Amino acid sequence: MNLTEVNQSDYCINSSCPERSGSPAVYILLYVCSAAVVLLTMCGNLLVIISIFHFRQLHTPTNMLLLSLAVTDFLVGAFVMPLMLIWIIESCWIFGRGFCISFWLIACFLTILSIYNITLIAVDRYFALSHPFLYRNRVSVRITCTVIVFDWCVVVTYIIALMYVNGNFTNSFMCPGECVFYINEVWPFIDLTLTFIFPLSVIIILYSRVFLIAKKHATAIRELNNHTRPQTQKITSHSMKSERKAAKVLGIVVCVFLACLLPYYIYSLLGGVIDLQAETIQRLMIVVYLNSTINPVIYALFYPWFRRCVTLIITLQIFQTDSALINVLS
């Protein structure tokens, strides 16, 4: 994440927590709404995780990437959103310095991991549509899981290096009521390139290609309807339509993610032009994290298999014998 640079030579001035302004009812309402958002995020993504993990029919390479994204979104709802919302409501960091370091470690890790999960989904859809036969023969669930584990390890290594090089583990300078992430003059450019410019470029280029390929597939399907025999037509047409639909739904996921992410990065990039306000950055980060709440809603609206899985989970049918073999795609 491209975070605001903090000058460690500054002195703590008026850094204690401000007195609350407003009625207690307002604070109660804010906490109730925050709790509802956190629960919706956790429960929605937990349903996605259970669905893909439990039903064997959903054990596909693409769904493994969705599973990785859902796990990331669930962790955001469990560990990042509650602390960030409390921080915004109280206008003060009340959890101490040690927890502040852990918070930034987890928050940065999950944000960057989400970005690269979305990037891998774009790569997967492009490969599936541009080289369908090679994709089916070469890309397996095991290979996809290996790539996901490697992705997680690389992001963990990067975040630890980022925090260590910038002295976040050893620096004792911390104003009361504040939770800052120190970063030197060089790392913002490195971080911006690795966590925003590069993945965003990959996503835009590949989904532009996916759009063009999807148009070609639509033309090919129309030609199949006119020239092929019924059985071949049915199999090929269904396969191509499935890939195009998956690309469309995942394209929506990507677009929503970018819509949530871009305001934060645009505001951060204006740091040299305008005076960045900590409160504004916090609110824009919440917009980024709200994407974790939105993703399960997108699946529910566009994936019939997800709605069937939710029904089976809520009615506890997943505890029946051989429930993992239930056909949820028909």
Secondary structure, 3 states (H helix, E strand, C coil): CCCCCCCCCCCCCCCCCCCCCCCHHHHHHHHHHHHHHHHHHHHHHHHHHHHHHHCHHHCCHHHHHHHHHHHHHHHHHHHHHHHHHHHHHHCCCCCCHHHHHHHHHHHHHHHHHHHHHHHHHHHHHHHHHHCHHHHHHHCCHHHHHHHHHHHHHHHHHHHHHHHHHCCCCCCCCCCCCCCCCCCCCCHHHHHHHHHHHHHHHHHHHHHHHHHHHHHHHHHHHHHHHHHCCHHHHHHHHHHHHHHHHHHHHHHHHHHHHHHHHHHHHHHHHHHHCCCCCHHHHHHHHHHHHHHHHHHHHHHHHHCHHHHHHHHHHHCCHHHCCCHHHCCCCC
